[in-house]
Amino acid sequence: MRTIINALVFVTCESALILGLTAGRPIVARAQNADVYHPAGEENPVSGKEDFMNHCAPCHGDNGKGNGPELKVLPDIHPTDLTNITLKNGGVFPAQKVADMIDGRKSVPSHKRFDMPFWGVNFQQEGKEFTPASEARAKARIDALVAYIESIQRH
């Protein structure tokens, strides 16, 4: 039952985000930015930074400090400042914990899942969801995001 509720909440939040992103924009701009929130099977990111800019920066900001442009569109979201994760963890970057937060399919009590998509699901290859190859691809993308987030840490 919880899985169904989480899926419904995710779909509702993602729909609101998509509507917010497209509202009031010219059709040409929508066509140019159309791949930002499409399923992962339609994308071929080159790096974790590229995935970050496409998927995380709208809320967390280009600099990762939690000040993205979607804060003006989506009420009551409070993105984390991703640049001080190491500082909050005694100088150690908790890579697995960050990967779990991004993936979203494991319970992370301190992370409110209504605010962030389940990238472990979104990064699945369309039509091949949850196959070993698709899971490996999603994990690789999450690992690349984790490496990028680690690279923007303040020390």
MODELLER restraints for C-alpha pairs under 7 A, 6 or more apart:
rsr = mdl.restraints
at = mdl.atoms
rsr.add(forms.Gaussian(group=physical.xy_distance, feature=features.Distance(at['CA:9:A'], at['CA:114:A']), mean=6.60, stdev=0.5))
rsr.add(forms.Gaussian(group=physical.xy_distance, feature=features.Distance(at['CA:10:A'], at['CA:114:A']), mean=6.75, stdev=0.5))
rsr.add(forms.Gaussian(group=physical.xy_distance, feature=features.Distance(at['CA:10:A'], at['CA:117:A']), mean=6.21, stdev=0.5))
rsr.add(forms.Gaussian(group=physical.xy_distance, feature=features.Distance(at['CA:17:A'], at['CA:74:A']), mean=6.94, stdev=0.5))
rsr.add(forms.Gaussian(group=physical.xy_distance, feature=features.Distance(at['CA:20:A'], at['CA:73:A']), mean=5.81, stdev=0.5))
rsr.add(forms.Gaussian(group=physical.xy_distance, feature=features.Distance(at['CA:22:A'], at['CA:30:A']), mean=6.39, stdev=0.5))
rsr.add(forms.Gaussian(group=physical.xy_distance, feature=features.Distance(at['CA:36:A'], at['CA:54:A']), mean=5.37, stdev=0.5))
rsr.add(forms.Gaussian(group=physical.xy_distance, feature=features.Distance(at['CA:36:A'], at['CA:55:A']), mean=6.60, stdev=0.5))
rsr.add(forms.Gaussian(group=physical.xy_distance, feature=features.Distance(at['CA:37:A'], at['CA:55:A']), mean=6.90, stdev=0.5))
rsr.add(forms.Gaussian(group=physical.xy_distance, feature=features.Distance(at['CA:39:A'], at['CA:122:A']), mean=5.76, stdev=0.5))
rsr.add(forms.Gaussian(group=physical.xy_distance, feature=features.Distance(at['CA:39:A'], at['CA:123:A']), mean=6.55, stdev=0.5))
rsr.add(forms.Gaussian(group=physical.xy_distance, feature=features.Distance(at['CA:39:A'], at['CA:126:A']), mean=6.77, stdev=0.5))
rsr.add(forms.Gaussian(group=physical.xy_distance, feature=features.Distance(at['CA:40:A'], at['CA:122:A']), mean=6.12, stdev=0.5))
rsr.add(forms.Gaussian(group=physical.xy_distance, feature=features.Distance(at['CA:40:A'], at['CA:123:A']), mean=4.51, stdev=0.5))
rsr.add(forms.Gaussian(group=physical.xy_distance, feature=features.Distance(at['CA:40:A'], at['CA:124:A']), mean=6.03, stdev=0.5))
rsr.add(forms.Gaussian(group=physical.xy_distance, feature=features.Distance(at['CA:40:A'], at['CA:125:A']), mean=5.91, stdev=0.5))
rsr.add(forms.Gaussian(group=physical.xy_distance, feature=features.Distance(at['CA:41:A'], at['CA:124:A']), mean=6.70, stdev=0.5))
rsr.add(forms.Gaussian(group=physical.xy_distance, feature=features.Distance(at['CA:41:A'], at['CA:125:A']), mean=4.26, stdev=0.5))
rsr.add(forms.Gaussian(group=physical.xy_distance, feature=features.Distance(at['CA:41:A'], at['CA:126:A']), mean=4.82, stdev=0.5))
rsr.add(forms.Gaussian(group=physical.xy_distance, feature=features.Distance(at['CA:45:A'], at['CA:51:A']), mean=6.14, stdev=0.5))
rsr.add(forms.Gaussian(group=physical.xy_distance, feature=features.Distance(at['CA:47:A'], at['CA:144:A']), mean=6.50, stdev=0.5))
rsr.add(forms.Gaussian(group=physical.xy_distance, feature=features.Distance(at['CA:48:A'], at['CA:141:A']), mean=6.63, stdev=0.5))
rsr.add(forms.Gaussian(group=physical.xy_distance, feature=features.Distance(at['CA:48:A'], at['CA:144:A']), mean=4.26, stdev=0.5))
rsr.add(forms.Gaussian(group=physical.xy_distance, feature=features.Distance(at['CA:48:A'], at['CA:145:A']), mean=4.26, stdev=0.5))
rsr.add(forms.Gaussian(group=physical.xy_distance, feature=features.Distance(at['CA:48:A'], at['CA:148:A']), mean=5.55, stdev=0.5))
rsr.add(forms.Gaussian(group=physical.xy_distance, feature=features.Distance(at['CA:49:A'], at['CA:145:A']), mean=6.70, stdev=0.5))
rsr.add(forms.Gaussian(group=physical.xy_distance, feature=features.Distance(at['CA:49:A'], at['CA:148:A']), mean=5.73, stdev=0.5))
rsr.add(forms.Gaussian(group=physical.xy_distance, feature=features.Distance(at['CA:51:A'], at['CA:145:A']), mean=6.89, stdev=0.5))
rsr.add(forms.Gaussian(group=physical.xy_distance, feature=features.Distance(at['CA:52:A'], at['CA:145:A']), mean=6.39, stdev=0.5))
rsr.add(forms.Gaussian(group=physical.xy_distance, feature=features.Distance(at['CA:53:A'], at['CA:62:A']), mean=6.37, stdev=0.5))
rsr.add(forms.Gaussian(group=physical.xy_distance, feature=features.Distance(at['CA:57:A'], at['CA:64:A']), mean=6.70, stdev=0.5))
rsr.add(forms.Gaussian(group=physical.xy_distance, feature=features.Distance(at['CA:57:A'], at['CA:68:A']), mean=5.87, stdev=0.5))
rsr.add(forms.Gaussian(group=physical.xy_distance, feature=features.Distance(at['CA:58:A'], at['CA:68:A']), mean=4.84, stdev=0.5))
rsr.add(forms.Gaussian(group=physical.xy_distance, feature=features.Distance(at['CA:58:A'], at['CA:69:A']), mean=5.61, stdev=0.5))
rsr.add(forms.Gaussian(group=physical.xy_distance, feature=features.Distance(at['CA:58:A'], at['CA:70:A']), mean=5.46, stdev=0.5))
rsr.add(forms.Gaussian(group=physical.xy_distance, feature=features.Distance(at['CA:59:A'], at['CA:66:A']), mean=6.35, stdev=0.5))
rsr.add(forms.Gaussian(group=physical.xy_distance, feature=features.Distance(at['CA:59:A'], at['CA:67:A']), mean=6.53, stdev=0.5))
rsr.add(forms.Gaussian(group=physical.xy_distance, feature=features.Distance(at['CA:59:A'], at['CA:68:A']), mean=4.26, stdev=0.5))
rsr.add(forms.Gaussian(group=physical.xy_distance, feature=features.Distance(at['CA:59:A'], at['CA:69:A']), mean=6.41, stdev=0.5))
rsr.add(forms.Gaussian(group=physical.xy_distance, feature=features.Distance(at['CA:59:A'], at['CA:70:A']), mean=5.32, stdev=0.5))
rsr.add(forms.Gaussian(group=physical.xy_distance, feature=features.Distance(at['CA:59:A'], at['CA:71:A']), mean=6.38, stdev=0.5))
rsr.add(forms.Gaussian(group=physical.xy_distance, feature=features.Distance(at['CA:59:A'], at['CA:79:A']), mean=6.13, stdev=0.5))
rsr.add(forms.Gaussian(group=physical.xy_distance, feature=features.Distance(at['CA:60:A'], at['CA:66:A']), mean=3.84, stdev=0.5))
rsr.add(forms.Gaussian(group=physical.xy_distance, feature=features.Distance(at['CA:60:A'], at['CA:67:A']), mean=5.53, stdev=0.5))
rsr.add(forms.Gaussian(group=physical.xy_distance, feature=features.Distance(at['CA:60:A'], at['CA:68:A']), mean=4.97, stdev=0.5))
rsr.add(forms.Gaussian(group=physical.xy_distance, feature=features.Distance(at['CA:60:A'], at['CA:79:A']), mean=5.55, stdev=0.5))
rsr.add(forms.Gaussian(group=physical.xy_distance, feature=features.Distance(at['CA:60:A'], at['CA:80:A']), mean=6.75, stdev=0.5))
rsr.add(forms.Gaussian(group=physical.xy_distance, feature=features.Distance(at['CA:60:A'], at['CA:81:A']), mean=6.90, stdev=0.5))
rsr.add(forms.Gaussian(group=physical.xy_distance, feature=features.Distance(at['CA:61:A'], at['CA:67:A']), mean=4.87, stdev=0.5))
rsr.add(forms.Gaussian(group=physical.xy_distance, feature=features.Distance(at['CA:61:A'], at['CA:68:A']), mean=3.62, stdev=0.5))
rsr.add(forms.Gaussian(group=physical.xy_distance, feature=features.Distance(at['CA:61:A'], at['CA:69:A']), mean=6.98, stdev=0.5))
rsr.add(forms.Gaussian(group=physical.xy_distance, feature=features.Distance(at['CA:62:A'], at['CA:68:A']), mean=6.94, stdev=0.5))
rsr.add(forms.Gaussian(group=physical.xy_distance, feature=features.Distance(at['CA:64:A'], at['CA:81:A']), mean=5.98, stdev=0.5))
rsr.add(forms.Gaussian(group=physical.xy_distance, feature=features.Distance(at['CA:64:A'], at['CA:82:A']), mean=5.15, stdev=0.5))
rsr.add(forms.Gaussian(group=physical.xy_distance, feature=features.Distance(at['CA:64:A'], at['CA:83:A']), mean=5.96, stdev=0.5))
rsr.add(forms.Gaussian(group=physical.xy_distance, feature=features.Distance(at['CA:65:A'], at['CA:80:A']), mean=6.99, stdev=0.5))
rsr.add(forms.Gaussian(group=physical.xy_distance, feature=features.Distance(at['CA:65:A'], at['CA:81:A']), mean=4.04, stdev=0.5))
rsr.add(forms.Gaussian(group=physical.xy_distance, feature=features.Distance(at['CA:65:A'], at['CA:82:A']), mean=5.74, stdev=0.5))
rsr.add(forms.Gaussian(group=physical.xy_distance, feature=features.Distance(at['CA:65:A'], at['CA:83:A']), mean=6.04, stdev=0.5))
rsr.add(forms.Gaussian(group=physical.xy_distance, feature=features.Distance(at['CA:66:A'], at['CA:79:A']), mean=4.80, stdev=0.5))
rsr.add(forms.Gaussian(group=physical.xy_distance, feature=features.Distance(at['CA:66:A'], at['CA:80:A']), mean=5.20, stdev=0.5))
rsr.add(forms.Gaussian(group=physical.xy_distance, feature=features.Distance(at['CA:66:A'], at['CA:81:A']), mean=4.62, stdev=0.5))
rsr.add(forms.Gaussian(group=physical.xy_distance, feature=features.Distance(at['CA:71:A'], at['CA:77:A']), mean=6.67, stdev=0.5))
rsr.add(forms.Gaussian(group=physical.xy_distance, feature=features.Distance(at['CA:77:A'], at['CA:115:A']), mean=5.94, stdev=0.5))
rsr.add(forms.Gaussian(group=physical.xy_distance, feature=features.Distance(at['CA:82:A'], at['CA:149:A']), mean=6.84, stdev=0.5))
rsr.add(forms.Gaussian(group=physical.xy_distance, feature=features.Distance(at['CA:83:A'], at['CA:152:A']), mean=5.67, stdev=0.5))
rsr.add(forms.Gaussian(group=physical.xy_distance, feature=features.Distance(at['CA:83:A'], at['CA:153:A']), mean=4.36, stdev=0.5))
rsr.add(forms.Gaussian(group=physical.xy_distance, feature=features.Distance(at['CA:83:A'], at['CA:154:A']), mean=5.60, stdev=0.5))
rsr.add(forms.Gaussian(group=physical.xy_distance, feature=features.Distance(at['CA:84:A'], at['CA:153:A']), mean=5.80, stdev=0.5))
rsr.add(forms.Gaussian(group=physical.xy_distance, feature=features.Distance(at['CA:84:A'], at['CA:154:A']), mean=5.71, stdev=0.5))
rsr.add(forms.Gaussian(group=physical.xy_distance, feature=features.Distance(at['CA:85:A'], at['CA:93:A']), mean=6.55, stdev=0.5))
rsr.add(forms.Gaussian(group=physical.xy_distance, feature=features.Distance(at['CA:85:A'], at['CA:153:A']), mean=6.90, stdev=0.5))
rsr.add(forms.Gaussian(group=physical.xy_distance, feature=features.Distance(at['CA:86:A'], at['CA:92:A']), mean=5.15, stdev=0.5))
rsr.add(forms.Gaussian(group=physical.xy_distance, feature=features.Distance(at['CA:86:A'], at['CA:93:A']), mean=4.54, stdev=0.5))
rsr.add(forms.Gaussian(group=physical.xy_distance, feature=features.Distance(at['CA:86:A'], at['CA:153:A']), mean=6.45, stdev=0.5))
rsr.add(forms.Gaussian(group=physical.xy_distance, feature=features.Distance(at['CA:87:A'], at['CA:155:A']), mean=6.60, stdev=0.5))
rsr.add(forms.Gaussian(group=physical.xy_distance, feature=features.Distance(at['CA:93:A'], at['CA:150:A']), mean=6.79, stdev=0.5))
rsr.add(forms.Gaussian(group=physical.xy_distance, feature=features.Distance(at['CA:95:A'], at['CA:146:A']), mean=6.44, stdev=0.5))
rsr.add(forms.Gaussian(group=physical.xy_distance, feature=features.Distance(at['CA:98:A'], at['CA:146:A']), mean=6.52, stdev=0.5))
rsr.add(forms.Gaussian(group=physical.xy_distance, feature=features.Distance(at['CA:99:A'], at['CA:142:A']), mean=6.25, stdev=0.5))
rsr.add(forms.Gaussian(group=physical.xy_distance, feature=features.Distance(at['CA:99:A'], at['CA:143:A']), mean=6.73, stdev=0.5))
rsr.add(forms.Gaussian(group=physical.xy_distance, feature=features.Distance(at['CA:99:A'], at['CA:146:A']), mean=6.09, stdev=0.5))
rsr.add(forms.Gaussian(group=physical.xy_distance, feature=features.Distance(at['CA:100:A'], at['CA:106:A']), mean=6.19, stdev=0.5))
rsr.add(forms.Gaussian(group=physical.xy_distance, feature=features.Distance(at['CA:101:A'], at['CA:108:A']), mean=6.70, stdev=0.5))
rsr.add(forms.Gaussian(group=physical.xy_distance, feature=features.Distance(at['CA:102:A'], at['CA:118:A']), mean=6.77, stdev=0.5))
rsr.add(forms.Gaussian(group=physical.xy_distance, feature=features.Distance(at['CA:102:A'], at['CA:119:A']), mean=5.85, stdev=0.5))
rsr.add(forms.Gaussian(group=physical.xy_distance, feature=features.Distance(at['CA:102:A'], at['CA:142:A']), mean=6.79, stdev=0.5))
rsr.add(forms.Gaussian(group=physical.xy_distance, feature=features.Distance(at['CA:103:A'], at['CA:118:A']), mean=5.55, stdev=0.5))
rsr.add(forms.Gaussian(group=physical.xy_distance, feature=features.Distance(at['CA:103:A'], at['CA:119:A']), mean=4.90, stdev=0.5))
rsr.add(forms.Gaussian(group=physical.xy_distance, feature=features.Distance(at['CA:103:A'], at['CA:120:A']), mean=4.01, stdev=0.5))
rsr.add(forms.Gaussian(group=physical.xy_distance, feature=features.Distance(at['CA:103:A'], at['CA:142:A']), mean=6.94, stdev=0.5))
rsr.add(forms.Gaussian(group=physical.xy_distance, feature=features.Distance(at['CA:104:A'], at['CA:118:A']), mean=4.52, stdev=0.5))
rsr.add(forms.Gaussian(group=physical.xy_distance, feature=features.Distance(at['CA:104:A'], at['CA:119:A']), mean=6.49, stdev=0.5))
rsr.add(forms.Gaussian(group=physical.xy_distance, feature=features.Distance(at['CA:104:A'], at['CA:120:A']), mean=6.30, stdev=0.5))
rsr.add(forms.Gaussian(group=physical.xy_distance, feature=features.Distance(at['CA:105:A'], at['CA:118:A']), mean=6.62, stdev=0.5))
rsr.add(forms.Gaussian(group=physical.xy_distance, feature=features.Distance(at['CA:105:A'], at['CA:120:A']), mean=6.73, stdev=0.5))
rsr.add(forms.Gaussian(group=physical.xy_distance, feature=features.Distance(at['CA:120:A'], at['CA:138:A']), mean=5.92, stdev=0.5))
rsr.add(forms.Gaussian(group=physical.xy_distance, feature=features.Distance(at['CA:123:A'], at['CA:138:A']), mean=4.88, stdev=0.5))
rsr.add(forms.Gaussian(group=physical.xy_distance, feature=features.Distance(at['CA:124:A'], at['CA:130:A']), mean=6.72, stdev=0.5))
rsr.add(forms.Gaussian(group=physical.xy_distance, feature=features.Distance(at['CA:124:A'], at['CA:134:A']), mean=5.33, stdev=0.5))
rsr.add(forms.Gaussian(group=physical.xy_distance, feature=features.Distance(at['CA:124:A'], at['CA:135:A']), mean=6.46, stdev=0.5))
rsr.add(forms.Gaussian(group=physical.xy_distance, feature=features.Distance(at['CA:124:A'], at['CA:138:A']), mean=5.56, stdev=0.5))
rsr.add(forms.Gaussian(group=physical.xy_distance, feature=features.Distance(at['CA:125:A'], at['CA:134:A']), mean=5.25, stdev=0.5))
rsr.add(forms.Gaussian(group=physical.xy_distance, feature=features.Distance(at['CA:128:A'], at['CA:134:A']), mean=6.19, stdev=0.5))
